[in-house]
Amino acid sequence: MGNQNRKLLFLIALPRSGNTLFASIMNQNPEIACTANSVTLEIMKNVFLIKTTDTFQNFPDHRSLDNVLNNVFTNYYQQWPQRIIIDRGPALTNGNPGNFELLQRHFKPGFKCIVLLRDLMDVLASYMKWYTENPDSFVNTFGKTDEEKLIALMKEDGAIVKQIKSIQNAYNYPNMCHFIKYNDIVVNPEKVFKKLYEFLEEPYYPHYFENLKQININDIGYDDTVLGKNMHTIKSTVKKEANNYIVPKNIRERYEHIKV
């Protein structure tokens, strides 16, 4: 990347797994930018797919297009002042090619991953609480019943399934991945973040876990009018929140065997 001392990591996690909370805490450190849901991996994949077009295959200049792929992250983060970038996206999905293959091929400095873990049923219950309490949630466009909405969320090309595949692959690479349980964050955050800094090989920054700020990175915040109110709103204090919403039995029977 442009800054020779800059580190790139990826944040891999299911939606509703504490991504925004995690980013709010990490971004207290002025050396670190933990991103919102990032577009960088999609940029790489879309550029790569140019190779499948008639125009490219008619004049297959792989070297020139690979130059673009090799520099996606350098160019995207060129003006970001932070030294450590934690890019949120399913970096370890395999495919033809998947994100992992593209990164191995075109991101030469290498990278590590932070993996947030939360039980899938808890994730779906969190979605239920959110879309029920916020009528403008995009999930409410998927149907009228909880079953219809949750099945739509679990579609093969959706964000949840992409992250499930990435998390499951992460277990194959324990040396490059650091695993954090969502429940550990909300119970003992300081212990969790001190261990994370050991993985980062960085001195611990004295994070605070009360009076938390909403996400704002380089003067840009979330516009949740796009997906629904309070999609990325965090509480001011790190603590375990009660959730009385229960995933329907038939959804549990369909998906609770999936472990992440």
DOGU-160234 format. One line per field, with one value per residue: x, z, y of N, C-alpha, C in turn; residue number from 1. Coordinates in steps of 0.2 Angstrom, whole numbers, plus 5000, padded with zeros to 4 digits. Last residue first. Example, Ala and Ser with C-alpha at 12.3 -4.5 7.8 and 13.67 -1.06 7.14 Angstrom:
residues 2
n.x	c(5064:5066)
n.z	c(5035:5039)
n.y	c(4989:4972)
ca.x	c(5068:5062)
ca.z	c(5036:5039)
ca.y	c(4995:4978)
c.x	c(5064:5066)
c.z	c(5039:5039)
c.y	c(5000:4984)
n	c(2:1)
END
This chain:
residues 260
n.x	c(4897:4887:4871:4860:4850:4842:4830:4826:4824:4813:4804:4803:4809:4819:4812:4816:4822:4837:4848:4865:4879:4889:4897:4886:4878:4874:4874:4866:4864:4850:4842:4831:4838:4846:4846:4846:4858:4873:4887:4899:4915:4927:4934:4921:4911:4899:4896:4905:4902:4902:4913:4926:4941:4959:4974:4982:4996:5007:5006:5002:4990:4990:4990:4978:4969:4971:4965:4952:4948:4949:4940:4927:4919:4906:4906:4916:4911:4901:4908:4925:4937:4952:4963:4973:4984:4985:4973:4965:4954:4945:4941:4930:4920:4920:4916:4903:4897:4898:4888:4877:4875:4873:4868:4867:4858:4848:4844:4835:4824:4822:4817:4805:4797:4796:4789:4779:4780:4795:4805:4804:4810:4823:4825:4815:4805:4801:4809:4806:4808:4821:4827:4823:4828:4841:4843:4840:4851:4861:4857:4859:4873:4884:4898:4914:4925:4942:4954:4968:4982:4992:5004:5009:5001:4987:4985:4983:4977:4965:4959:4957:4948:4936:4938:4937:4928:4931:4931:4932:4940:4934:4921:4925:4932:4949:4958:4974:4985:4987:4976:4973:4969:4973:4973:4965:4964:4977:4980:4970:4973:4984:4983:4973:4981:4990:4981:4980:4993:4994:4984:4977:4970:4959:4948:4946:4941:4929:4922:4926:4933:4940:4932:4933:4942:4933:4925:4934:4938:4926:4923:4933:4929:4918:4914:4906:4918:4934:4945:4960:4972:4978:4969:4958:4944:4942:4938:4925:4919:4921:4913:4900:4899:4900:4891:4884:4876:4884:4898:4915:4931:4941:4958:4972:4987:4998:5011:5023:5022:5008:5001:5004)
n.z	c(5066:5060:5057:5062:5061:5050:5051:5064:5065:5057:5064:5076:5075:5087:5098:5107:5118:5123:5132:5130:5138:5134:5132:5130:5120:5106:5089:5073:5061:5059:5062:5048:5033:5022:5020:5031:5037:5033:5044:5040:5038:5043:5045:5051:5063:5073:5089:5104:5121:5135:5138:5136:5129:5127:5126:5115:5116:5102:5091:5085:5084:5095:5105:5102:5107:5120:5123:5119:5129:5141:5139:5139:5144:5138:5125:5120:5122:5113:5101:5101:5089:5082:5070:5057:5053:5059:5055:5043:5044:5049:5038:5032:5040:5037:5023:5025:5032:5023:5013:5021:5024:5012:4998:4990:4996:5009:5022:5020:5017:5029:5036:5029:5031:5045:5048:5035:5023:5014:5012:5017:5029:5027:5028:5039:5043:5056:5069:5076:5067:5064:5076:5080:5069:5070:5082:5078:5069:5079:5086:5077:5075:5087:5082:5081:5070:5066:5057:5047:5038:5023:5010:4999:4987:4982:4971:4976:4988:4983:4975:4984:4993:4985:4971:4953:4961:4978:4996:5007:5015:5017:5018:5027:5032:5036:5045:5043:5051:5050:5043:5033:5016:5003:4999:4998:4985:4981:4988:4984:4970:4964:4957:4948:4939:4935:4928:4916:4911:4910:4901:4888:4876:4866:4867:4880:4882:4875:4880:4898:4908:4913:4921:4933:4940:4944:4952:4963:4967:4972:4982:4991:4994:5001:5018:5031:5038:5045:5057:5057:5069:5076:5085:5093:5091:5083:5091:5094:5082:5078:5088:5084:5071:5073:5081:5072:5062:5049:5054:5049:5047:5043:5038:5037:5033:5038:5033:5029:5017:5010:4999:5000)
n.y	c(4893:4880:4875:4869:4879:4879:4872:4873:4887:4888:4881:4889:4906:4914:4926:4941:4947:4950:4961:4964:4967:4982:4997:5011:5016:5006:5010:5008:5003:5003:5014:5012:5006:5007:5021:5028:5027:5031:5033:5046:5053:5058:5047:5039:5036:5027:5035:5032:5028:5028:5015:5010:5015:5009:5013:5001:4991:4990:4976:4964:4959:4950:4960:4966:4955:4956:4968:4965:4956:4963:4973:4967:4955:4955:4958:4950:4937:4937:4936:4930:4931:4925:4928:4921:4915:4902:4895:4892:4885:4894:4901:4895:4899:4913:4912:4906:4917:4927:4922:4922:4936:4942:4930:4920:4911:4918:4922:4932:4923:4917:4928:4932:4920:4919:4931:4937:4945:4950:4959:4971:4970:4972:4986:4995:5003:4998:4992:4982:4971:4972:4970:4957:4950:4951:4944:4931:4929:4929:4918:4908:4909:4915:4924:4930:4939:4938:4946:4941:4948:4948:4952:4960:4957:4953:4944:4931:4932:4939:4929:4919:4925:4928:4915:4914:4904:4902:4906:4919:4928:4941:4948:4964:4978:4981:4990:4998:5008:5022:5034:5043:5039:5040:5026:5016:5013:5011:4999:4991:4989:4985:4973:4977:4984:4974:4966:4973:4971:4957:4953:4957:4950:4954:4947:4947:4960:4959:4948:4945:4940:4950:4957:4951:4959:4970:4963:4959:4972:4978:4969:4972:4986:4990:4985:4991:5003:4999:5005:5012:5018:5028:5033:5023:5022:5012:5001:5005:5005:4991:4984:4990:4984:4970:4962:4955:4959:4948:4938:4943:4949:4961:4961:4972:4980:4993:5003:5007:5013:5019:5012:4994)
ca.x	c(4902:4891:4877:4866:4854:4848:4833:4827:4829:4819:4805:4805:4804:4818:4814:4814:4816:4833:4843:4858:4875:4885:4897:4890:4884:4873:4876:4866:4871:4854:4846:4834:4833:4844:4846:4840:4854:4867:4882:4896:4909:4921:4937:4928:4912:4904:4893:4903:4905:4901:4907:4920:4936:4952:4969:4979:4989:5006:5005:5009:4992:4989:4995:4984:4969:4973:4972:4956:4947:4953:4947:4930:4925:4907:4901:4917:4917:4899:4904:4918:4934:4945:4962:4967:4983:4990:4973:4971:4959:4948:4946:4937:4922:4922:4922:4908:4898:4902:4895:4880:4875:4879:4867:4872:4865:4849:4849:4841:4827:4824:4823:4811:4799:4799:4796:4781:4776:4789:4806:4802:4802:4821:4825:4820:4808:4797:4810:4806:4801:4816:4828:4822:4820:4838:4845:4835:4844:4861:4857:4852:4869:4879:4892:4910:4920:4935:4950:4960:4979:4987:5001:5012:5008:4989:4986:4986:4983:4970:4961:4961:4954:4940:4934:4940:4931:4927:4934:4928:4942:4940:4922:4923:4927:4944:4954:4967:4982:4992:4978:4979:4967:4972:4979:4966:4958:4973:4984:4970:4966:4985:4988:4971:4975:4992:4984:4974:4990:4999:4984:4983:4971:4966:4950:4948:4947:4933:4924:4922:4929:4944:4933:4928:4944:4939:4922:4930:4943:4930:4919:4933:4935:4917:4918:4905:4911:4929:4941:4953:4968:4982:4970:4965:4947:4943:4945:4930:4918:4924:4920:4903:4899:4904:4896:4889:4873:4880:4891:4909:4926:4936:4951:4969:4980:4995:5004:5022:5026:5012:5005:5000)
ca.z	c(5065:5066:5054:5062:5067:5049:5044:5061:5069:5054:5057:5076:5074:5080:5097:5101:5119:5117:5132:5129:5135:5139:5131:5134:5123:5113:5095:5079:5063:5057:5068:5054:5038:5024:5014:5027:5037:5031:5040:5044:5034:5042:5040:5048:5059:5068:5083:5098:5114:5131:5140:5134:5134:5125:5132:5116:5118:5109:5092:5087:5079:5088:5104:5101:5100:5116:5124:5115:5122:5140:5140:5133:5146:5145:5129:5120:5126:5120:5103:5102:5095:5083:5077:5059:5050:5060:5062:5043:5040:5053:5042:5029:5040:5043:5025:5021:5035:5029:5011:5019:5029:5016:5003:4988:4995:5002:5021:5023:5012:5023:5038:5030:5024:5041:5050:5040:5029:5015:5009:5010:5029:5028:5021:5038:5037:5050:5064:5080:5070:5058:5073:5085:5071:5064:5082:5083:5066:5074:5090:5079:5070:5085:5086:5081:5075:5065:5063:5048:5043:5027:5014:5006:4989:4987:4970:4969:4988:4988:4972:4979:4995:4987:4977:4960:4954:4973:4990:5003:5015:5013:5018:5021:5034:5030:5046:5041:5051:5048:5048:5037:5023:5007:4998:5005:4988:4978:4988:4991:4972:4967:4962:4953:4942:4938:4934:4921:4912:4914:4908:4891:4883:4867:4860:4877:4885:4873:4874:4892:4905:4910:4915:4929:4938:4939:4946:4959:4965:4966:4976:4988:4991:4994:5013:5026:5038:5041:5055:5054:5066:5071:5079:5092:5096:5080:5088:5099:5086:5074:5087:5091:5072:5069:5084:5077:5069:5051:5051:5054:5045:5048:5036:5040:5031:5039:5034:5036:5018:5016:4998:5000)
ca.y	c(4897:4882:4878:4865:4879:4882:4873:4866:4883:4891:4878:4882:4901:4912:4919:4938:4942:4950:4956:4967:4962:4977:4989:5007:5020:5008:5006:5012:5003:4997:5010:5016:5006:5000:5017:5029:5021:5034:5029:5041:5050:5063:5052:5038:5041:5027:5032:5036:5026:5035:5019:5006:5016:5010:5012:5008:4992:4992:4983:4966:4965:4948:4955:4970:4957:4950:4967:4970:4954:4957:4975:4970:4957:4953:4962:4957:4940:4937:4942:4929:4934:4924:4929:4923:4921:4907:4898:4896:4882:4889:4904:4894:4892:4911:4915:4903:4910:4928:4924:4916:4931:4944:4936:4925:4909:4916:4916:4934:4928:4913:4925:4936:4923:4914:4930:4933:4947:4946:4952:4970:4970:4965:4983:4990:5004:4996:4998:4988:4972:4974:4976:4963:4950:4954:4951:4934:4930:4934:4924:4909:4911:4910:4924:4924:4939:4935:4946:4942:4944:4951:4948:4961:4954:4957:4951:4932:4929:4942:4935:4917:4923:4933:4919:4913:4903:4902:4903:4915:4921:4940:4941:4960:4973:4981:4984:4997:5001:5017:5029:5045:5038:5046:5031:5019:5015:5017:5005:4993:4991:4991:4973:4972:4987:4980:4964:4973:4978:4961:4951:4960:4948:4957:4948:4941:4958:4964:4947:4949:4936:4945:4960:4948:4953:4971:4966:4954:4967:4981:4969:4965:4984:4988:4988:4986:5000:5002:4999:5013:5013:5024:5037:5023:5027:5018:5001:5004:5011:4997:4983:4990:4992:4974:4967:4951:4958:4954:4939:4942:4944:4959:4960:4967:4979:4986:5002:5005:5007:5019:5018:5000)
c.x	c(4906:4896:4881:4872:4860:4853:4840:4831:4831:4825:4812:4808:4807:4813:4813:4817:4813:4828:4839:4853:4868:4881:4894:4891:4888:4879:4874:4869:4872:4861:4849:4837:4836:4839:4844:4840:4847:4862:4876:4891:4906:4915:4931:4929:4920:4905:4899:4901:4902:4904:4908:4913:4930:4947:4962:4974:4988:4999:5005:5010:4999:4992:4996:4990:4976:4974:4975:4963:4952:4954:4951:4938:4929:4913:4902:4912:4918:4905:4903:4914:4927:4943:4955:4966:4977:4989:4979:4972:4966:4953:4949:4942:4928:4924:4925:4915:4903:4902:4900:4887:4879:4880:4873:4871:4870:4857:4850:4846:4834:4827:4826:4817:4805:4801:4800:4788:4777:4785:4800:4802:4800:4813:4822:4819:4814:4800:4807:4807:4801:4809:4823:4822:4819:4831:4841:4837:4839:4854:4857:4852:4862:4874:4887:4904:4915:4931:4943:4958:4971:4985:4996:5009:5010:4996:4988:4989:4987:4976:4966:4964:4959:4947:4939:4936:4933:4931:4929:4932:4937:4942:4928:4924:4924:4938:4948:4964:4975:4990:4983:4981:4973:4970:4979:4972:4959:4967:4981:4974:4966:4978:4988:4976:4973:4987:4987:4976:4984:4996:4988:4982:4977:4968:4957:4951:4950:4940:4930:4926:4925:4940:4937:4928:4939:4941:4928:4928:4940:4935:4922:4929:4936:4924:4917:4909:4911:4922:4935:4950:4961:4978:4974:4966:4954:4945:4947:4937:4924:4924:4924:4910:4902:4905:4901:4893:4877:4877:4888:4903:4921:4931:4947:4961:4978:4988:5002:5015:5025:5015:5010:5004)
c.z	c(5071:5063:5059:5059:5067:5056:5045:5054:5066:5058:5055:5069:5073:5080:5090:5100:5113:5118:5126:5129:5135:5135:5136:5132:5127:5115:5101:5085:5070:5060:5066:5059:5045:5029:5016:5021:5034:5031:5039:5040:5039:5038:5038:5043:5057:5064:5078:5093:5109:5124:5136:5137:5131:5131:5129:5122:5119:5111:5100:5087:5080:5083:5097:5101:5098:5109:5121:5117:5118:5133:5138:5133:5141:5148:5137:5125:5126:5125:5110:5104:5095:5090:5078:5067:5053:5058:5063:5050:5040:5050:5047:5034:5037:5044:5032:5022:5031:5032:5017:5016:5027:5021:5008:4993:4993:5001:5014:5022:5014:5018:5032:5031:5024:5034:5046:5042:5035:5021:5010:5008:5022:5027:5022:5031:5035:5044:5057:5075:5073:5061:5068:5081:5075:5066:5076:5083:5071:5071:5084:5083:5072:5080:5083:5085:5075:5071:5062:5055:5043:5032:5019:5011:4996:4990:4975:4968:4981:4988:4977:4976:4990:4990:4979:4965:4951:4966:4985:4997:5011:5012:5014:5021:5027:5032:5041:5042:5049:5047:5045:5042:5027:5014:5002:5005:4995:4982:4986:4991:4979:4970:4966:4959:4948:4942:4938:4927:4917:4916:4912:4899:4886:4874:4860:4870:4881:4876:4872:4886:4899:4906:4910:4922:4932:4936:4941:4952:4960:4963:4970:4982:4987:4990:5006:5020:5033:5042:5051:5053:5063:5067:5074:5085:5095:5085:5085:5096:5091:5079:5084:5091:5079:5070:5080:5080:5073:5058:5053:5051:5050:5045:5042:5038:5034:5036:5034:5038:5024:5017:5004:5000)
c.y	c(4900:4887:4882:4869:4874:4881:4875:4866:4876:4888:4881:4880:4894:4906:4917:4931:4939:4945:4956:4961:4964:4972:4985:5000:5017:5012:5010:5008:5007:4997:5004:5011:5009:5000:5010:5024:5023:5028:5033:5037:5045:5060:5057:5043:5040:5033:5032:5032:5031:5034:5025:5009:5012:5011:5014:5008:4999:4993:4984:4973:4966:4953:4952:4965:4961:4951:4961:4970:4959:4955:4969:4971:4961:4956:4960:4961:4947:4939:4943:4935:4932:4927:4929:4923:4924:4914:4903:4900:4886:4885:4899:4896:4891:4903:4913:4905:4906:4921:4924:4917:4925:4939:4937:4931:4915:4915:4914:4928:4930:4917:4920:4933:4927:4916:4925:4933:4943:4948:4947:4963:4970:4965:4976:4987:5000:4998:4996:4994:4979:4974:4977:4969:4956:4955:4954:4942:4933:4935:4930:4916:4912:4913:4919:4926:4933:4935:4943:4942:4946:4946:4951:4956:4955:4955:4956:4940:4930:4939:4939:4924:4922:4931:4924:4917:4909:4901:4903:4912:4916:4933:4939:4953:4970:4976:4984:4990:5001:5010:5024:5039:5039:5045:5037:5024:5018:5018:5011:4999:4994:4993:4979:4972:4983:4984:4969:4970:4978:4968:4956:4959:4951:4956:4951:4941:4952:4962:4953:4947:4939:4940:4955:4952:4950:4964:4968:4957:4962:4976:4972:4965:4977:4986:4986:4988:4994:4999:5001:5007:5015:5019:5033:5027:5028:5024:5008:5005:5011:5003:4989:4990:4993:4981:4971:4956:4954:4953:4946:4942:4942:4955:4958:4967:4972:4985:4995:5003:5003:5013:5019:5006)
n	c(260:259:258:257:256:255:254:253:252:251:250:249:248:247:246:245:244:243:242:241:240:239:238:237:236:235:234:233:232:231:230:229:228:227:226:225:224:223:222:221:220:219:218:217:216:215:214:213:212:211:210:209:208:207:206:205:204:203:202:201:200:199:198:197:196:195:194:193:192:191:190:189:188:187:186:185:184:183:182:181:180:179:178:177:176:175:174:173:172:171:170:169:168:167:166:165:164:163:162:161:160:159:158:157:156:155:154:153:152:151:150:149:148:147:146:145:144:143:142:141:140:139:138:137:136:135:134:133:132:131:130:129:128:127:126:125:124:123:122:121:120:119:118:117:116:115:114:113:112:111:110:109:108:107:106:105:104:103:102:101:100:99:98:97:96:95:94:93:92:91:90:89:88:87:86:85:84:83:82:81:80:79:78:77:76:75:74:73:72:71:70:69:68:67:66:65:64:63:62:61:60:59:58:57:56:55:54:53:52:51:50:49:48:47:46:45:44:43:42:41:40:39:38:37:36:35:34:33:32:31:30:29:28:27:26:25:24:23:22:21:20:19:18:17:16:15:14:13:12:11:10:9:8:7:6:5:4:3:2:1)
END
